[in-house]
Amino acid sequence: MQQTKPDGLTPSQTVGPYFAYGLTSNGKYDWNDAFSNNLVTPDTSGERIRIEGQVFDGDGAVVPDCMLEIWQADAQGRFSDPQDKRALPNSSFKGFGRIGTDAKGGYAFDTIKPGHVADPDGKPQAPHIVLAVFARGMLLHNYSRIYFDGEAANASDPVLELVPADRRATLIATRQPGGNAVYRFNIHLQGDKETVFFDV
């Protein structure tokens, strides 16, 4: 029997609410997650930070079964990827994390503050973390970025420059008061406070 190929792209599938069983068990099942929300390894150098927040839908209600993934460079701006040919001083730091939101829509990542990386044209980018958001009812996951307040490089970041000035704050994690480096980053899927998402 001859198989036919679909014309063009095929659609993605919505992830929830059953993704937790295979992707974010968070101790609920008899196996460990392949990836967790703690990216820090014993040989990781750089400033330890925590990014925490909540995910909200278009009505302002929390999303208790959302999955978030992050991908980032290390403190020296190097990626744990074969395409990055530079030597990796942090041999165990993978730069990838995953977590499911809790009953209050909350999440937290423990990681290090990333260094500067260059864009494809060689222009330096401000320290940032790439964010992917998966949720029920969304046939395609959303991509965004997490930048950090107080960074002088934010003013000349080539990606932030693409975002209207009045929406850039939705991409900036705010440093919380206190001795520990904790940044707050809430994610709004729709509505007046909608986080900027990128078409990639």
C-alpha positions as CSV (number, residue, x, y, z in Angstrom):
1,M,0.0,0.0,0.0
2,Q,1.4,3.4,-1.0
3,Q,1.6,6.0,1.7
4,T,0.9,9.6,1.0
5,K,2.6,12.6,2.6
6,P,0.6,15.4,3.9
7,D,0.7,18.7,2.1
8,G,2.6,21.4,4.0
9,L,3.0,21.5,7.8
10,T,1.0,19.3,10.1
11,P,-0.6,20.8,13.2
12,S,0.9,20.5,16.7
13,Q,-1.0,19.0,19.6
14,T,-2.2,20.7,22.7
15,V,-0.1,19.5,25.7
16,G,-2.5,19.5,28.6
17,P,-3.6,18.5,31.0
18,Y,-2.0,15.1,30.7
19,F,1.6,16.2,30.0
20,A,2.5,16.0,33.7
21,Y,2.5,12.2,33.6
22,G,5.4,12.0,31.2
23,L,7.1,15.4,31.3
24,T,6.8,17.0,34.7
25,S,6.1,14.3,37.2
26,N,7.5,16.5,40.1
27,G,7.7,13.5,42.4
28,K,4.1,12.4,41.8
29,Y,5.1,9.3,39.9
30,D,7.7,6.5,40.3
31,W,10.4,8.0,38.2
32,N,12.5,11.1,38.1
33,D,12.1,13.9,35.6
34,A,14.5,13.9,32.7
35,F,14.9,17.6,33.3
36,S,14.0,19.7,36.3
37,N,13.7,23.3,37.4
38,N,17.1,23.3,39.0
39,L,19.8,23.9,36.4
40,V,22.7,24.5,38.9
41,T,25.4,21.8,39.0
42,P,28.3,21.5,41.4
43,D,30.8,22.9,38.8
44,T,28.6,25.8,37.7
45,S,30.2,29.2,37.9
46,G,28.4,32.4,37.9
47,E,25.8,34.2,40.0
48,R,23.1,31.9,41.3
49,I,19.6,33.3,40.7
50,R,16.0,32.2,41.1
51,I,13.3,33.2,38.6
52,E,9.8,32.8,40.0
53,G,6.3,33.9,39.0
54,Q,2.8,32.8,38.0
55,V,1.1,32.1,34.7
56,F,-2.3,33.8,34.0
57,D,-4.9,33.3,31.3
58,G,-6.7,36.1,29.4
59,D,-9.2,36.5,32.3
60,G,-6.5,36.9,34.9
61,A,-7.1,33.4,36.4
62,V,-4.0,31.3,37.2
63,V,-3.1,28.4,34.9
64,P,-2.4,25.4,37.2
65,D,-1.3,22.9,34.5
66,C,1.0,24.8,32.3
67,M,4.5,23.6,31.3
68,L,7.5,25.9,31.0
69,E,10.9,25.2,29.4
70,I,13.9,27.5,29.5
71,W,17.1,27.4,27.5
72,Q,20.1,29.7,28.3
73,A,23.8,30.3,28.0
74,D,26.1,29.9,31.0
75,A,27.7,32.9,32.8
76,Q,30.3,33.2,30.1
77,G,27.7,33.4,27.3
78,R,28.4,29.8,26.1
79,F,25.7,27.2,25.2
80,S,25.9,23.5,26.0
81,D,25.3,22.7,22.3
82,P,27.6,21.1,19.7
83,Q,27.0,24.2,17.5
84,D,28.8,26.3,20.1
85,K,32.5,25.4,19.4
86,R,33.9,27.3,22.4
87,A,35.3,25.4,25.4
88,L,32.7,24.9,28.1
89,P,34.1,25.8,31.6
90,N,30.9,24.4,33.1
91,S,31.0,20.8,31.8
92,S,27.8,19.7,33.6
93,F,25.7,22.9,33.1
94,K,23.2,22.0,30.3
95,G,21.3,25.3,30.3
96,F,17.9,23.6,29.8
97,G,15.1,23.3,32.4
98,R,11.5,22.3,32.7
99,I,8.7,22.7,35.2
100,G,4.9,22.4,35.5
101,T,3.0,25.1,37.3
102,D,1.4,24.4,40.6
103,A,-2.2,24.8,41.8
104,K,-1.7,28.6,42.1
105,G,-0.1,28.9,38.6
106,G,3.3,29.2,40.3
107,Y,6.7,28.2,39.1
108,A,10.4,28.7,39.9
109,F,13.7,28.0,38.2
110,D,17.0,27.9,40.1
111,T,19.8,28.7,37.6
112,I,22.7,31.1,37.0
113,K,22.5,34.6,35.4
114,P,23.5,34.1,31.7
115,G,26.3,36.0,30.1
116,H,26.1,38.1,26.9
117,V,25.7,36.2,23.6
118,A,25.9,37.5,20.1
119,D,23.0,37.4,17.6
120,P,23.5,35.8,14.1
121,D,25.0,39.1,12.9
122,G,27.5,39.3,15.7
123,K,25.7,42.1,17.6
124,P,25.8,41.6,21.4
125,Q,22.6,40.7,23.1
126,A,21.7,41.5,26.7
127,P,21.7,38.6,29.1
128,H,18.4,36.7,28.6
129,I,16.8,33.3,28.9
130,V,14.6,31.8,26.1
131,L,11.2,30.7,27.4
132,A,8.7,28.2,25.9
133,V,5.2,28.0,27.2
134,F,3.0,24.9,26.7
135,A,-0.6,24.9,27.9
136,R,-4.0,23.3,27.3
137,G,-6.0,24.8,24.4
138,M,-2.8,26.0,22.8
139,L,-2.1,24.1,19.6
140,L,1.3,25.8,19.3
141,H,3.6,26.6,22.2
142,N,4.6,30.2,22.7
143,Y,8.2,31.5,22.7
144,S,9.3,34.5,24.7
145,R,12.4,35.8,26.5
146,I,13.2,36.7,30.0
147,Y,15.5,39.7,30.4
148,F,16.7,41.2,33.7
149,D,16.0,44.7,35.1
150,G,19.0,46.9,35.8
151,E,20.9,45.6,32.8
152,A,22.4,48.5,30.8
153,A,22.6,46.2,27.7
154,N,18.8,46.0,27.6
155,A,18.8,49.5,25.9
156,S,20.6,48.2,22.9
157,D,19.5,44.6,22.7
158,P,18.5,43.9,19.0
159,V,15.5,41.8,19.9
160,L,14.1,44.1,22.6
161,E,14.5,46.9,20.0
162,L,11.9,45.0,17.8
163,V,9.3,45.3,20.6
164,P,7.2,48.4,21.0
165,A,8.6,50.5,23.9
166,D,5.3,50.2,25.9
167,R,5.4,46.4,25.8
168,R,9.0,45.7,26.7
169,A,8.3,45.6,30.4
170,T,6.5,42.3,29.8
171,L,9.9,40.7,29.0
172,I,11.8,42.1,32.0
173,A,12.1,40.1,35.2
174,T,12.2,42.4,38.3
175,R,14.8,41.8,41.0
176,Q,13.1,41.3,44.4
177,P,14.3,43.0,47.6
178,G,16.5,41.0,49.9
179,G,19.9,39.4,49.9
180,N,19.2,36.5,47.6
181,A,19.1,37.1,43.8
182,V,15.4,36.4,43.1
183,Y,13.7,37.7,40.0
184,R,9.9,37.9,39.5
185,F,8.5,37.1,36.0
186,N,4.8,36.7,35.6
187,I,3.5,35.3,32.3
188,H,0.2,36.5,30.9
189,L,-1.1,34.4,28.0
190,Q,-3.6,36.9,26.8
191,G,-5.3,40.2,27.8
192,D,-4.2,43.7,28.6
193,K,-1.0,42.5,30.3
194,E,-0.2,39.9,27.6
195,T,3.5,38.9,27.6
196,V,5.2,39.5,24.3
197,F,5.6,36.3,22.3
198,F,7.7,35.8,19.3
199,D,6.9,34.2,15.9
200,V,9.8,31.8,15.4
